[in-house]
Amino acid sequence: MRNPDHTRRVVITGLGVVSPVGNDKDIAWRNLVEGHSGLDEITRFDTAPYDHKVAGEVRDFDPTAWMEHKAVRRSEREMHYGVSAAKQAIADAGYEINDANRTDVGVVFGSGAGGQNLMISNFATLTDRGHERVSPTFIANALVDSTSGMIAIETGAIGHNICIVSACATGTHNVAEGAEAIRRGDCTAVISGSTEAPLLEVAHAGFENMRGLGLPRPGEPLQTVSRPFDKTRNGFVLGEGAGSLFLEDLELAKARGARIYAEVVGYGSAADGWDMIQPAEGGSGSARALQMALDRRGVPADEIDLINPHGTSTPVGDAREAEAIWMVFGDRSAGARRSLAISGTKSMTGHMMGAAGAFEAFATVMSVAEQTIPGTLNYLEPDPACDLWVVDETIRAPVRYALSNNIGLGGHNGAVIFKRYDGD
């Protein structure tokens, strides 16, 4: 363990992805840039009783490519996705975890809900077949922190290990807290990220009854269901997957000649204390998280070139997030200024719930590294209540600093800022 140093610089050297738009970083990034939606008809259960029939499913994924067959059989999708994304990020970083360094490599990896399907299936077994048939291993594999534990088992990283849970802000908080763990001296590298597999019929029914799910525009393709900040938006759509960012102390990353995607330079976290579903009026909680992210290390607000927003496509949520952005960035936020770009990647993936923040951190980091801003699909009719520069087609543009913002049920707000790494 090292002494804390809050000036210690932390960088991203590896990325891993499992998502509706691709199961590795290169495919996922290409699909985001080319505007290929990952939304389609749900195949996981019969949607006949429901009005809402669309989701962002992970497809063509083989968990046994990443975990032993026995471990796969005992666990479920959210763990499979998380382990895959984590292993991809380590490999992408070119980092070898061995006996000499394994206690210095941490895991800060979360999930919003954990292994819910295991709980549901074992309850059905209890009801239908009796208590003696309930699996003795399901509890250990169904916990919200089960994936962070399995990542340590699968990779050998046995340093600092925690799972932060903050609903839809989970991924944002895990990535940012991973960077803070390095600054505190808890570890020299961190496997950060989050995972979620929420495509369960009971969850779908609950969100539909909450009146939170959206529908495509009348007469238009299913893929138009997610349209962040568009005037016709009417609700979100579920997605699933995982994202992982391998974080390192800058000096140690440079010493081993690592490729550096971007630097982690800001982090804010704040609560609404308002309502379990709707964001606070005026987006005040989110605004405090955004401002905290800027203030933590003195990032100039006028040098933020891009925001990957929460942008779920709900009428109230998008409007309040727009208010938060205006509260912090002022009239730079205006669509007509074309100064602060908004890239709503949920338009292609749906809302990946606890995994959203990690996947969107990946997308934001790639925007910084590639100086490219993916367009927001389905943005056709600007909403005066959301006066933002929503980029509707992918553009090449200078990105000095980029911010990923997420808002979770229960009033959890998280923001993390990434800076272009220029070699200094």
Summary of the structure (lengths in Angstrom):
residues: 424
radius of gyration: 20.2
end to end distance: 25.9
largest distance: 65.2
contacts: 1683
relative contact order: 0.18
helix: 41%
strand: 21%
